[in-house]
Amino acid sequence: MNHPAPSPAAFASATVLSLDGVPTPIEDLWRDAPALIVFVRHYG
């Protein structure tokens, strides 16, 4: 099944936790430069 690749604008409203546990808008991660974002699922 082929799905179109999401654009950065699709992630603009998402929030992630920083390494310090502070909620951060995901768009802030690529504001100044490109970013590679990897999601890791916790098993356990």
CYANA upper distance limits for C-alpha pairs under 8 A (distance plus 0.5 A):
  6 PRO  CA     10 ALA  CA      6.67
  7 SER  CA     11 PHE  CA      7.86
  8 PRO  CA     12 ALA  CA      7.09
  8 PRO  CA     27 GLU  CA      8.33
 11 PHE  CA     26 ILE  CA      7.39
 11 PHE  CA     27 GLU  CA      7.54
 12 ALA  CA     25 PRO  CA      7.76
 12 ALA  CA     26 ILE  CA      6.85
 12 ALA  CA     27 GLU  CA      5.65
 13 SER  CA     25 PRO  CA      7.40
 13 SER  CA     26 ILE  CA      7.90
 13 SER  CA     27 GLU  CA      8.17
 14 ALA  CA     25 PRO  CA      6.54
 14 ALA  CA     26 ILE  CA      6.21
 14 ALA  CA     27 GLU  CA      8.31
 15 THR  CA     23 PRO  CA      6.68
 15 THR  CA     24 THR  CA      5.89
 15 THR  CA     25 PRO  CA      4.90
 15 THR  CA     26 ILE  CA      5.81
 16 VAL  CA     23 PRO  CA      6.08
 16 VAL  CA     24 THR  CA      5.84
 16 VAL  CA     25 PRO  CA      6.85
 16 VAL  CA     26 ILE  CA      6.50
 17 LEU  CA     21 GLY  CA      5.56
 17 LEU  CA     22 VAL  CA      5.79
 17 LEU  CA     23 PRO  CA      5.02
 17 LEU  CA     24 THR  CA      6.36
 18 SER  CA     22 VAL  CA      5.71
 18 SER  CA     23 PRO  CA      6.84
 18 SER  CA     24 THR  CA      6.89
 24 THR  CA     28 ASP  CA      7.69
 25 PRO  CA     29 LEU  CA      8.18
 26 ILE  CA     30 TRP  CA      8.32
 27 GLU  CA     31 ARG  CA      6.88
 29 LEU  CA     35 ALA  CA      7.00
 30 TRP  CA     34 PRO  CA      5.61
 30 TRP  CA     35 ALA  CA      5.68
